[in-house]
């Protein structure tokens, strides 16, 4: 399929998804949509947006870009303003909330100011001893966690704080890769060992656990995932340059034989004990690798971040993209080992956007990434997006899985699934540059 044909079907699909945004906006008012019933499109909403609020603001900005209507810009700007309460919240999901909630806003001055404020706040919360911005306690539970969904969005957000922020973004991402991705011995240390320089972190004064909790289940915690990464010489390996202005990247070293997927969430138990895996999300969580791939793609597209350990980033991209590029399922199961259980279309949409970003990097794999991303998006549109008809709105991306372990919203429309589908389609049509979002 040539670019013109792709643009046509992607444009029609994007129109349908963005019309669904208008229908959703009329239904939810000042609340934030979370997940919708597949039978009739009725949304479960949150008051403050929780960790998904930025995706609703991002959808509104994508609609405003598409229509150019002042009323749509006002709606998007008002929604972004309601995210301000999260700028100083104690959560690594500020990357998801305040990067995706502001990055599509183009020349909106308030969105730019909020993004800069959030970047400074996240940098202030970076813990150099742990090497991360901790998961935080805004949703309750342990604060000193590193989770795969704490990396995406936070990489470009931290980098927006200048050179010190870019250095923190790099350290934050590499620590998450050390913990959550099956490590290559020649590229990353054993994350289970306690760090010699890891002093016991000091809790910031004035922080009240659970102060911003308003999501029905807190953060995204369902176990899910696709097949584990294995030995794979990926498209980025050996490419002459893998970031804009970031220099030449060497080929990755050979990988070890396949091993079980690593846990996507880890908790810190002090310098003597170090990091230990959490029970949830369990290994094989569908969005775990998708979130990490997205974070790695953003790092490779940010020269100030990509310049640090570039070979490791290339290796990580190759490993994380390998399952889908080897003709794996276009839509992964919600849990590895449960191939006949619920799917997770939101993980597929995230992966497609990550691949579109990687396709913008120079190198022999660009066409392969772009082709696979278009195949995923086309499959989602044909098989999982509702069309016109009675009973429910058109433009719903169904079969997203919010929490398989708790049987919560397992075949539903998810607001972040809608966002990444819309973003991928907008990239295919040329409405947005995926390297900037």
C-alpha positions in Angstrom: 0.0 0.0 0.0 1.5 3.4 -1.0 1.6 6.5 1.1 -1.5 8.0 -0.6 -3.7 5.0 0.0 -2.4 4.8 3.6 -3.2 8.5 4.1 -6.8 8.0 2.8 -7.8 5.1 5.1 -5.9 6.7 8.1 -7.7 10.0 7.4 -11.1 8.4 7.4 -10.4 6.5 10.6 -8.9 9.6 12.3 -12.0 11.6 11.5 -14.2 8.9 13.1 -12.0 8.7 16.3 -11.9 12.5 16.6 -15.7 12.7 16.2 -15.9 10.2 19.0 -13.8 12.7 21.0 -16.6 15.3 20.5 -19.3 12.9 21.6 -17.2 12.0 24.7 -16.7 15.6 25.5 -20.4 16.3 25.5 -21.0 13.3 27.7 -18.3 13.8 30.4 -18.3 17.6 30.8 -15.6 18.7 33.2 -14.8 15.1 34.2 -12.1 12.9 32.7 -13.0 9.7 30.8 -11.3 6.5 31.8 -12.9 3.5 30.2 -16.2 3.0 28.3 -18.6 0.1 28.1 -18.3 -1.8 24.8 -22.1 -2.2 24.5 -23.1 1.5 24.5 -20.0 3.6 25.0 -20.9 4.9 28.4 -17.8 6.2 30.2 -16.5 5.6 33.7 -15.0 8.9 34.6 -12.7 10.4 37.2 -12.8 13.9 38.8 -9.2 14.8 38.6 -8.0 12.7 35.7 -5.8 10.3 37.6 -2.8 9.0 35.6 -4.9 9.1 32.4 -5.9 12.7 32.4 -3.2 13.8 30.0 -4.5 11.5 27.3 -7.9 13.1 27.3 -6.3 16.5 27.0 -4.1 15.2 24.2 -7.1 13.9 22.4 -8.8 17.3 22.6 -5.7 18.9 21.3 -5.5 16.5 18.4 -9.2 17.3 17.6 -8.4 21.0 17.7 -5.5 20.5 15.3 -7.7 18.6 12.9 -10.7 21.0 12.9 -8.9 24.3 13.5 -12.0 25.5 15.4 -11.7 28.0 18.2 -14.2 26.1 20.3 -12.1 23.0 20.1 -9.0 24.9 21.1 -10.8 26.4 24.1 -12.0 22.9 25.2 -8.5 21.5 24.9 -6.9 24.5 26.8 -9.5 24.3 29.6 -8.8 20.6 30.0 -5.1 21.2 30.1 -5.6 23.8 32.8 -7.3 21.2 35.0 -4.1 19.1 34.9 -2.1 21.8 36.8 -2.8 20.1 40.1 -0.6 17.3 39.0 2.6 19.3 38.3 3.9 18.9 41.9 2.2 15.6 42.7 4.4 12.8 43.9 4.1 10.4 41.0 6.2 9.4 38.1 3.1 9.2 36.0 3.5 13.0 35.6 5.2 12.0 32.4 2.0 10.5 31.1 -0.2 13.3 32.4 1.8 16.4 31.7 3.8 15.5 28.6 1.0 14.0 26.6 -1.4 16.6 28.0 0.6 19.5 26.7 2.9 18.3 23.9 0.1 18.4 21.2 -0.9 21.9 22.2 1.5 23.6 19.6 1.6 27.3 20.4 -0.6 27.4 23.4 1.3 29.5 26.0 -0.4 28.0 29.1 0.4 24.5 28.0 4.0 25.4 27.4 4.3 27.0 30.8 2.6 24.1 32.6 5.0 21.7 30.8 8.0 23.7 31.9 6.7 23.9 35.5 6.2 20.1 35.5 9.6 19.5 34.1 11.2 21.5 36.9 9.2 19.7 39.5 10.0 16.3 38.2 13.7 17.2 38.1 13.5 18.4 41.7 12.0 15.0 42.6 14.8 13.0 40.8 16.6 10.8 43.4 20.3 10.5 42.3 21.0 7.7 44.7 18.2 5.5 43.2 18.7 6.8 39.7 15.0 7.5 39.2 12.1 9.8 39.8 10.3 7.4 42.2 6.9 6.1 41.4 5.6 8.2 44.3 2.7 7.9 46.7 0.1 10.1 45.0 -2.0 7.0 44.5 -1.2 5.4 47.8 1.0 2.4 48.4 4.8 2.2 48.5 6.7 5.3 47.2 10.0 3.8 46.2 9.0 1.9 43.1 10.3 1.8 39.6 7.6 0.7 37.1 7.7 0.4 33.3 4.8 2.9 33.1 6.9 5.4 35.0 9.3 5.9 32.1 7.3 7.1 29.0 6.6 10.7 28.9 9.0 11.4 31.7 12.0 11.1 29.4 11.0 14.1 27.1 9.5 15.9 30.1 12.7 15.8 32.1 14.7 16.7 29.0 12.7 19.8 28.7 14.3 21.1 31.9 17.7 21.6 30.1 21.0 19.7 30.3 20.6 18.6 33.9 17.1 17.4 33.1 18.4 15.5 30.1 21.0 13.8 32.3 18.3 12.8 34.8 16.1 11.6 32.0 18.8 9.3 30.7 19.6 7.9 34.2 15.9 7.4 34.9 15.4 5.5 31.7 18.5 3.3 32.0 17.6 2.4 35.6 14.2 1.3 34.4 15.8 -0.7 31.6 18.2 -2.3 34.1 15.3 -3.4 36.2 12.4 -4.1 33.8 14.2 -5.4 30.7 16.1 -8.7 30.5 19.6 -7.3 30.8 22.5 -7.9 28.5 25.5 -8.6 30.8 27.8 -6.6 28.6 25.5 -3.6 28.6 23.8 -3.3 32.1 24.5 -4.4 35.6 22.5 -6.8 37.7 19.7 -4.6 39.1 19.0 -6.9 42.0 22.2 -5.9 43.7 22.0 -3.1 46.2 23.9 0.0 45.0 26.9 0.9 47.0 26.1 4.6 46.8 22.4 4.1 47.5 21.7 5.9 50.8 18.3 5.5 52.3 16.1 8.2 50.5 14.6 10.8 52.7 10.9 11.4 52.4 10.0 14.9 51.4 8.2 16.8 54.1 4.6 17.7 53.7 3.7 14.8 51.4 0.4 13.1 52.3 0.0 9.6 50.9 -3.0 9.1 48.6 -3.8 12.8 48.5 -4.6 12.7 44.8 -6.2 9.3 44.6 -9.4 9.4 42.5 -9.0 6.4 40.1 -11.2 3.4 40.8 -8.1 1.1 41.1 -5.3 3.6 41.5 -2.5 3.2 38.9 -2.5 0.9 35.9 -1.7 -2.6 37.4 -3.1 -5.4 35.4 -0.8 -8.2 34.5 -0.5 -8.6 30.8 1.9 -8.8 27.9 3.4 -10.4 24.8 6.1 -13.0 24.2 9.4 -12.5 25.9 12.3 -10.9 23.9 15.0 -13.2 22.7 18.1 -13.1 20.5 17.4 -10.7 17.6 19.5 -8.6 15.4 17.2 -5.7 15.1 16.7 -3.0 12.5 18.6 -0.4 14.5 21.7 -2.6 14.9 24.6 -1.2 12.9 22.7 1.8 11.7 25.1 4.7 11.0 23.1 7.2 13.1 20.1 6.7 15.3 19.2 10.2 16.5 19.1 13.7 15.1 22.5 15.0 15.7 23.4 12.3 18.2 26.3 10.8 16.3 27.1 7.2 15.2 25.8 4.3 17.1 27.6 1.0 17.2 25.9 -2.3 16.6 24.6 -4.1 19.7 26.5 -7.1 21.1 25.0 -10.5 20.7 22.2 -11.2 23.1 21.9 -14.2 25.4 19.4 -17.0 24.7 15.7 -16.3 25.5 14.7 -16.0 29.1 11.4 -15.3 30.9 10.3 -11.7 30.9 11.4 -9.6 33.8 9.0 -8.1 36.2 7.8 -4.6 35.1 7.7 -3.2 38.6 10.4 -3.2 41.4 10.5 -1.8 44.9 13.6 -0.5 46.8 14.2 -2.0 50.2 17.3 -0.1 51.3 21.0 -0.1 50.4 21.6 -3.6 51.9 18.8 -5.3 50.1 18.4 -3.2 47.0 15.7 -3.7 44.4 13.2 -6.5 44.6 10.4 -7.4 42.1 6.8 -6.5 42.9 3.9 -9.0 42.6 2.0 -6.6 40.3 2.1 -6.0 37.4 3.4 -9.5 36.9 5.9 -10.4 34.2 4.3 -10.5 30.8 2.1 -7.4 31.3 1.1 -6.4 27.8 1.8 -2.7 28.3 5.1 -3.2 30.1 7.2 -3.6 27.0 5.1 -1.2 25.0 5.7 1.6 27.5 9.4 0.9 27.6 9.7 0.9 23.8 7.9 4.2 23.7 10.4 5.7 26.3 13.4 4.3 24.4 12.1 5.7 21.1 11.8 9.2 22.7 15.3 8.9 24.2 16.7 8.0 20.8 15.0 11.0 19.3 16.3 13.4 21.9 20.1 14.0 21.2 20.9 15.1 24.8 19.5 11.8 26.1 20.5 9.6 23.2 24.2 10.6 23.6 24.4 8.7 26.8 25.0 4.9 26.4 23.7 4.9 22.8 24.5 1.3 22.1 22.4 0.3 25.1 19.4 2.2 23.7 19.8 0.6 20.3 20.0 -2.8 22.0 16.9 -2.1 24.1 14.9 -0.9 21.0 15.9 -4.0 19.1 14.9 -6.3 22.0 11.6 -4.6 22.7 10.5 -4.4 19.1 11.6 -7.9 18.3 8.4 -9.8 19.2 6.1 -7.6 16.9 8.6 -7.4 14.1 9.0 -11.2 14.0 5.3 -11.5 12.9 4.1 -11.7 16.5 0.4 -10.8 17.0 -0.7 -7.4 15.9 -2.6 -7.1 19.1 -1.0 -8.9 22.1 -2.9 -10.9 24.7 -3.5 -9.0 28.0 -1.4 -11.7 29.7 1.4 -13.9 28.5 0.4 -17.5 28.9 -3.3 -16.7 28.4 -3.4 -16.5 24.6 -7.2 -17.1 24.6 -7.9 -14.5 27.2 -8.6 -10.8 26.6 -6.5 -8.8 24.2 -5.1 -5.4 24.8 -5.6 -3.1 21.9 -4.1 -0.2 23.9 -0.8 -1.9 24.1 -0.9 -2.4 20.3 -1.6 1.3 19.8 1.3 2.4 22.1 3.6 0.0 20.2 2.5 1.4 16.8 3.3 5.0 17.9 6.7 3.9 19.3 7.5 2.2 15.9 6.5 5.3 14.0 8.9 7.3 16.1 11.7 4.7 15.5 10.9 4.9 11.8 12.0 8.5 11.8 15.6 7.5 12.8 18.1 7.1 10.0 19.1 3.5 9.4 18.1 0.3 7.5 15.2 -0.5 9.8 13.1 2.6 9.2 10.9 1.1 6.5 10.4 -2.1 8.6 9.3 -0.1 11.6 6.9 2.1 9.5 5.4 -0.9 7.7 4.7 -2.7 10.9 3.2 0.4 12.6 0.9 0.9 9.7 -0.1 -2.8 9.8 -1.0 -2.6 13.5 -3.0 0.6 13.0 -4.8 -0.8 10.0 -5.7 -3.9 11.9 -7.0 -1.9 14.8 -9.2 0.2 12.5 -10.6 -2.8 10.6 -11.1 -5.2 13.5 -11.5 -3.2 16.7 -12.9 0.3 16.0 -16.7 0.6 15.9 -18.4 1.8 12.8 -21.7 3.6 12.3 -24.7 1.8 13.6 -27.4 1.8 16.3 -26.6 1.3 20.0 -23.1 2.8 20.3 -21.0 5.5 18.9 -18.6 5.1 16.0 -14.9 5.6 16.5 -14.5 3.5 19.7 -11.4 1.4 20.0 -12.6 -1.7 21.7 -10.9 -4.7 23.3 -8.6 -2.7 25.5 -7.8 -4.4 28.8 -7.6 -2.2 31.9 -7.0 -4.8 34.6 -7.1 -8.5 33.6 -6.2 -9.7 37.0 -9.2 -8.0 38.6 -11.4 -8.6 35.6 -11.9 -4.8 35.3 -12.8 -3.3 31.9 -11.2 -6.2 30.0 -12.8 -5.6 26.5 -13.4 -1.9 26.8 -12.6 1.4 25.2 -9.7 3.0 27.1 -8.9 6.7 26.9 -5.2 6.1 26.4 -5.9 3.5 23.7 -8.0 6.1 21.9 -5.2 8.6 22.3 -2.4 6.5 20.9 -4.6 5.3 18.1 -5.4 8.9 17.2 -1.8 9.9 17.5 -0.7 7.1 15.2 -3.3 7.9 12.6 -2.5 11.6 12.8 1.2 10.7 12.1 0.2 8.6 9.1 -1.8 11.5 7.7 0.8 14.1 8.4 -1.3 16.0 10.9 1.4 15.7 13.5 5.1 14.9 13.6 5.4 11.9 15.9 8.9 12.9 16.9 7.5 16.0 18.7 4.9 14.3 20.8 
